[in-house]
Amino acid sequence: MSKILYIDEETLEIENFEDYIEKFDVNQIFELLTMKPLPHIDDTIDEIFKINPDAIVSDYLINENIGELGYNVNYNGVDLVEKFLKIRPKFPCFVLTAKDGDAVKVIHDVNLIYGKNLMISDQEKNDQNAKFTDRLLQQVEHYKHLLEKSSKEFDRLIELKNKGEINSEEEEILNELDEFLEKSIDSRVKTPKELMEFSNMQKLDELLDQVDLVLKKL
């Protein structure tokens, strides 16, 4: 099952999303977890990493209903998702909003924005139309494929490096893959450049073992 984390400050909206997933996840491929935003964005991101989801869905105005939360939240869903993506690039993230025009104005990647009316209209669509749950699954599978592809290319380039046959362009790609794969595992820590030296190939093997564990979980 794919673990989906939904973030909203309103209990009613959380319940509505739970009902939506229950109705349209007919093959029971999702495990839905929910949380409310914490006062500080870094604390919320820390909690996300503890939950370790396969995809994140956040309401846009998670700082709107402060009365129910009982504390102030000085960021919105776009702020949260964009900061998370700086830590873990290309991770499946979605921002749901009833005010998609406002959200589009402040986000760098408009493809992250989805109108809440999309879920309502799902009930009127036939099986040939993509539901929001379909998009969730597609993004989770795309990310898994990206990790697998990156890991295989990393292996290939490491083998070339061990043989002394790697060129400068391939070396640059290797460093980029190293950074991407490292962030996909532990997000905030980049592999030090010295790990790319020949004497540290064992540590790189350990990195690949960690990537394999991530892929098996997805």
N, C-alpha and C positions, 0 to 999 in steps of 0.2 A: 504493500500500500504506500501511496505517496502522502507525506505529512504536510498538510496545508495549515498555515497560521493566519487567522483573521484578526485584525486589530481595529478596534472601534471603541469610542468612549461611551456609547449608549448601549445599555443592556438590551433594549428592544431591537436595535439594529443587529446586534450579535445574534439574537434569537431568530431574526428574519433570515440572516445568512445561513444559519444552521438549518433552518427549514428548507431553504433553497437547495443546499447541498444534499440534504437527505432525499429530496424529491428527484433531483436530476442525476445523482450519482447512482444510477441503477445497477452498475456492476460492482459497486462498493470498492472503488479503487482509491478513495481518499480517506485519510484519517484527519478529521478537522479538529484543530486546537484553536482556542481563542484567548485573547488577552486585551486588557485596556492599557492605553499609553501611560507611562510613568511620567512624573513631572519633568525629568531631564532626558533629552534625546539619547545621550550616551548610556543611561541606565536602561532605556528601552531596548537599545541595540544589544547591550550585554545580555538582557533577558532573551532576546531572539536567538542569540548564539547558544544559550543554555537549552532552549527548546529544540534547536537544530532542525528546522523545518526543511522541506524540499521546495517550498514556494511560499511567498508572503503576499497576502492581500490586505491592504490597508484602506480604511476610509480616508477621504481627503481631509475633511474638517474634524480631525480627532481632538481638536482644541475648542470645539464649539459649545458642547454641553458641560461646562465646568461645574455646574451645580450638582450633577449626578456624580462626577468624579470626586468632588470635595477638595480639589487642588488645581492650580493653574498648570497648563501645558503650553509652553511657548514655541511650539513647532506644529506643523501639520503633516499630513500623510506624504506629501511630496518631499518635504524636508527629510522625513525619516527614510523614505525609499532611496532618495538620491545619496544620502550619507552612507546608507548600508551598501549601495552599489560601488561606492568608492573603496570600500573595504573588501567586498566580494564581488568583483566585476562579473557581469553577464548572468547573475543569479536571477531566477524567475521571480519577478516582482510585478504587482498590479496595484493601481490606485483606483478605488471606486468612488464615484462622486455623482451627486445630483446636479452639480454645478460644473460640468466639464469645461465650459468656456473659461471659467476663472482658473481652473487647474492647469489648463493648456497654456495659459499665459505665463505661468511661473515655473514650468517644468522644462528640462532640456530635451527630454525624449518623450514626444507626445504619444508614442506607442505604449507607454506605461499606463495611460489614462483610459478608463472604461466607465461609461455612464451607467448608473444604477438601473436606468430603464432597460438596459440590455438584458438584465436578469428577468425583469417583468415580461419583456417581449418573448423571452424563451418559451413561455407557456403557450404562446400562440404560433410558434414555429413548428414546421414538420421535421422529420428526422434527417432531411437533407441539409438543413441549416446548422451551422456550427453554434453550439451553446457555449456559454461562458465556461462551463466545466470542461468542454472539449479544449478550449484555449488553455486552461490550466494544465491539462494533461500534456498538450503539445509542447508547452514551454518547459515542463519538467523533463520530458523525454529529450527535447533539444539540448538542454543543459547537460544531461547525462551523456548524450552522444558527443558533445563538445569536450567533456572531460576525457572520455575514452579516446577520442581522436588526438587530443593534445598529449595524453599519456603515451600513446603509441609513437607519436612523432618525437617526443622527448626521449624515449628509449632508443629510437633510431639514431638520433643525434649524439646521444651519450656513447653509443657504440662507435660512431665515427670519431668522436673525441678520444676515446680510449686507444683507437688505432692510429691517432695522429693524422687523420685524414679530413678533419673538419676545416672548412674555410671561414673567412671572417663573417660572411653573411649568415651562414649556418650557426656560427657562434652567437650572433646577435639574436637569432630566432630561439636558440637554446636558452639564452638568458631570459627572454620574454616568456617562454613556456614555463621556465622555472618559477618566475614570479607569479604567473597565473595559477599554476598548480598549487604553489605554496599558499596563495590566498584562498584557494578553494578548500584547503584543509583547515588552516588556522587563522585565516583572514588578516590578522593585524601584524603578522611577522613575516618578513621577506627573508628568504634564504640568503645568508651572507655571501658575498661574491667569492670568498675564499673556498666555499664548498664546491665551486666549479673547478677547482684545481684537481689534477690527477690523483693526488694523495688522499682526496676526500671522496672518492667514488663510492665508498661503502655508505657514507652518509646520504648520498644521492639515491642509492638503492633503498635505504630506509624511507626516503621521501616517496619513492614510487610504491612501496608497500603500503604507505598511508593512503595514497591515491586509490589503490586497489580496494582498500577497505571502504572508502567513501563511495566508490562505484557500486560495490556490493550492497550498500545500504539503500541506494536510490531505487 
